[in-house]
Amino acid sequence: MFSCRILLAFLILCILGIDVAFSTSAKIGRGYRLISVENAPNGGLVGLLQVKQKNNIYGSDIPFLQLYVKHETVTCLRVHITDAKKQRWEVPYNLLPRENPPAVKQTSGASLKNSYTTKAKEYAGSELIFTYTTDPFTFSVKRKSNGQTLFDSRSEESDPYSDLVFKDQYLEISTKLPKDASLYGLGENTQPHGIKLYPNDPYTLYTTDISAINLNADLYGSHPVYMDLRNVNGEASAHAVLLLNSNGMDVFYRGSSLTYKVIGGVFDFSFFSGPTPLSVVDQYTAFIGRPAAMPYWAFGFHQCRWGYHNLSVVEDVVESYKKAKIPLDVIWNDDDHMDGHKDFTLNPTNYSRPKLLAFLEKIHARGMKYIVIIDPGISVNKSYGVYQRGLANDVFIKYEGKPYLAQVWPGALNFPDYLNPKTVEWWSDEIRRFHELVPVDGLWIDMNEASNFCTGLCTLPEGRICPNGTGPGWICCLDCKNVTATKWDDPPYKINASGIQAPVGYKTIATSAYHYNGVLEYDAHSIYGFSQSVATHKALQGLQGKRPFILSRSTFVGSGHYAAHWTGDNKGTWKDLKYSISTMLNFGIFGVPMVGSDICGFYPAPTEELCNRWIELGAFYPFSRDHANYYSPRQELYQWKSVAISARNALGMRYKLLPYLYTLNYEAHTTGAPIARPLFFTFMNETRCYGLSTQFLLGSSLMVSPVLTKGKSEVKVLFPPGSWYDIFDMTQVIVSKESHFLTLDAPLHVINVHLYQNAIIPMQQGGLISKEARMTPFTLIVTFPLGSTSGEAKGNLFLDEDELPEMELGNGYSTYVDFSATVSKGTVKVWSDVQENKFALEKGWIIEKVTVLGLKGIGGALEIKIDGNPVDDISKVEFITAGHKYPDKLEEGSDKMKSVMVDVKGLELPVGKKFSISWKMGIKA
C-alpha cells in the first residue's frame, strides 16, 4: 500500500548538501580477554571472557561474557557470545527453531580458572576451523580445504574499528576481508550499484515502512546475512555469515573490512562453508527453514490495484484480460473490499457478499484464484467484533498496561502481539471466520514492519473522527507526544534509521511498548512481520487442508519458510525497473525465492514503453504481479495495445515454462535453491558475472536479459562460455568461447531469453490459466553444445496435487522424473527415470515432442521403448530439422558450424512411465 512517509528531513538535508550517511566512530575500549575455556558435553566449547578496560561510551561494558562455539553440522559453525551472568534477548527459539546454547552460569571473578597465554588455539571440524587468541580475545574462522580465512575479528592499531565491544545497547565486532572479495546480501534495501555490496554505502537493518525508491536505506525486511564469493587464481569458493539478531544495526562495509554495530541482543553467528553459492544457500536454508511450497497457480500471472472501487470493476478486469487473451490466474483486492478499511470485513455496498460469492464461484470454476489484503492493525471500534474478541483475549501489544494506540488506514487501532500464543489462536479464528464469509485463496499481509502514521504515545480525544475524510488518510490525527524518557526510545547509539538517523520509534510502535512476557518492542521490532507470517501460515494450513499462499511485505530470517515477498512501493521509472533485479536476486539468497516487484511500478503513471519492458521482465519474476497505486492511472496490461502484445509474448512463454518454474519451486523447497539466481551461481569461476545485475538465471540454465533503458531496441548481453539457444526461436544460437558481451536486437515486444547447453527443460503448450495450461502435452527441450558429437544433458520434472499442504514424494499424489540425454558415437539417446509414477499416470500427462538442439545432423534407425518394452508402431513419429542460425552481430572468431535443431514429433510417451528414444545422428551436409 502507498508508503506515505516522505521524509522531509531527509530532503532538506539533501538540498542543503549535508552528508547524511552514517560514519564510523573512534575505537571503543580494548576488548575482552579469554580467561577460561572448557569442552561442553555436546562437543562444543564454552569460554568466559572478561572486559579489559571499562568505559562508558554508549553505556557500561558487560564485565563477563559467555562464549559458546560448536560445529552444528559438517558445514556450519556457530559462535555465540552473550552476557555470562544474565539472560539477554534473542530471536525466540520457538519462532526460529535451533539448538539452545548452554545456560549462562552465575560466575564471579573468584571462580575463574584455566587462564591461557596469548598463543592461538584451534577447534577444528570437518570443513571449518575456529581459531582464537586469548588476550585480547579474537577469533577467526578458516576453511580447511584451502586455508582461506573467512572471518577474522582482530583489530590492529591502524584499523578503523574496535576490538570486541559488548554493552547493553551497543555491540560491535568486525572482520577483515580481502579487497577482491565479492559480498552480497545485508538487506532489505534498494542498491543503486547492483547486487554486489558497495564499499562505504550505508547498510542499516531495521524494518521500516519507507518506499523502496529510497536508496541505501533500511526498508521492509531485516536479513543480517551475507554471502562472500572469492576467486583465487581462477578457483572460486563461497561462504555465508549470518548474525542472528533482530535488533537494529548498522553494518559498515569498507571493502577490506566489515563492522557490525548493533543496539541490543547477542552475537549469534553461523558460518556456512559452501563452497558453491548453491551449497551456501542449501546450508543456510537448512538452518533457517526451507522455502515454502507454493501452489501451482501462484506461478501464474497476478493482477492487483489499490482503487478497484467496487466489484463490477474487478469483474471487468477479469473479463478484459480474457478478451485480450492475456494470461491471468489471480485477481487481488487491496483494501477496497473492506468496510472502513477494517480487516476481515466486506463493504456492504461495493462488495456485497452475495455478489462477491457469485463472482468467486464463477472464477473458481474457471480455475482462477482470489486474494485480499490484511493489515495487522485492528481498528478500535466498539461495534467491531474482531476488535472486541481481541480485547477479550488480551492479544494486543501494551504500553503502561494498556493496548498501545496507533493509527493506520482505519484510523485509531491496536497491534496484535503475535509472540503471544493466545494471539495466534485468536488470529487463526478470525481468519477462519473470514474464510467462511469469503472463501479467499490466499492472504496478503502488508504494513507489518509495523507501520504507524503517528509517532510516540497517542490518544484519541472523545468525539474526534480520525481520519475525518478531508485530507490524506496517512496524516496523523491522534493526539501524540514523543516518548524519549526511556533508554529504549532513545538509545545511546543512533542507527541510521530511514537513512537519516530517525528515532527508532519513528512512525512505528513505540520501542518501549512491550509484548508477551514483557518482551520489548525495542528488541522484537524487526520480527513483527515474521511473527505475523508464522501465525498466518498456521491459520491457513488449518483451512480445508490446502497449501497456504501468503505474501508479506516485512520479512526476517526464516520468513521464506512461510511466505512470498514483493519488493514494496516502487516507482514507475527505468531506474526502478533495473533495481528490481538486484532486490529479487538478494531475496533468493535470503531464502525467500518467491519474490517479484510491482510490474509497471506502483506509482506514478508509467510510460507505455516502460510498461512494455516491465512486463517483458516481470513475466520472468518468480512472483509476477501488476500492482498500482490508488492515485495512478489504470495500468492493467490490456490498457495499451502495444503492452498487450508484449504481455502475450512474454507471459505466453511463462505459461509454457510453468512446469519448469514449478519444478524449481520444488527444488527451492527441498534444497533452498533460488528460483531466480545471479549468473555466478552457475558460472562461479567467471569473474565478469560477479557484479552483473542486469541479467539473471531461472534455475541453472535459463538466462533472462531484459532491456532496461529508455528508447533502446537492442541490449548488451554477457554470454558465459558455451552454447546459448534463444527460447523464443530455438534455431537461433550464440556460441561463446569465453565470457564476452554481445549486443542483440531487442525491438519493443522482444525480450532475450536463452537456454544453456547440457540442459533438459520440460515445457507445455501454455494457455490463459495455469489450470488449463497444466493439462496440455509436454515437450522436452534438450540442449547440447553446438555441433556436439559427444555430450550429455540433464533435467527433471516435479508434479503433484499442488494444493496439498506438503510438497513431497511418497504421499501418492506426486511424481518426480529425471531426464537424461547423450550424444555419443553417432547416436542420440533421450530417456527418463520415474519415481512415484502413479500420480502422473492418473493425470494422463504425455510427452508429444522432444526437441534436441545443437546436433551435427539427423539420420535414422529410430527406436522407442516404454518401461523397457519396444514400441513397434512409430508410424506417427516424424523428424523435422532446421538449421541453426547465428545473429548478424556475432563476434568475429566465433564458430558458425553447420548444426541443426531436431524435432521428434508425434510421440505419445506417458510421463509416468520410463521411456527411451534413440536414433542415429548422421551428419548434415
Buried (B, 14 or more C-beta within 10 A) or exposed (E): BBBBBEBEBBEEBBEEEEEBEBEBBEBBBBBBBBBBBEEBEEEBBBBBBBBBEEBEBBBEBBBBBBBBBBBBBEBBBBBBBBBBBEEBBBBBEEBBEBEEBBEBEEBEEEEEEEEBEEEEBEBEBEBBBBBBBBBBBBBBBBBEEEEBBBBBBBBEEEBBBBBBBBBBBBBBBBBBBEEEBBBBBBBBBBBEBBBBBBBEBBBBBBBBBBBBBBBBBBBBBBBBBBBBBBBEEEEBBBBBBBBBBBBBBBBBBBBBBBBBBBBBBBBBBBBBBBBBBBBBBBBBBBBBBBBBBBBBBBBBBBBBBBBBEBBEBBBEBBEBBBEBEBBBBBBBBBBBBBBEBBBBBBBEEBBBEEBBEEBBEEBEEBBBBBBBBBBBBBBBBEEBEBBEBBBEBBBBBBBEEEBBBBBBBBBBBBBBBBBBEEBBBBBBBBBBEBBEBBBBBBBBBBBBBBBBBBBBBBEBEEEEEBBEEEEEBBBBBBBBEBBEEEBBBBBBBBBBBBBBBBBBBBBBBBBBBBBBEEBBBBBBBBBBBBBBBBBBBBBBBBBEEBBBBBBBBBBBBBBBBBBBBBBBBBBBBBBBBBBBBBBBBBBBBBBBBBBBBBBBBBBEBBBBBBBBBBBBBBBBBBBBBBBBBBEBEEBBBBBBEEBBBBBBBBBBBBBBBBBBBBBBBBBBBBBBBBBBBBBBBBBBEBBBBBBBBBBBBBBBBBBBBBBBBEEBEBBBBBBBBBBBBBBBEBBBBBBBEEBBEBEBEBEBBBBBBBBBBBBBBBBBBBBBBBBBBBEBBBBBBBBBBBBBBEBBBBBBBBBBBBBBBEBBBEEEBBBBBBBBBBBEEBBBBBBBEBEBBEBBBEBEBBBBBBBBBBBBBBBEEBBBBBEEEEBEEBEEBEBBBEEBEBBEEBBEEBEEBEBBBBBBBBBEBBBBBBBBBBBBBBEBE
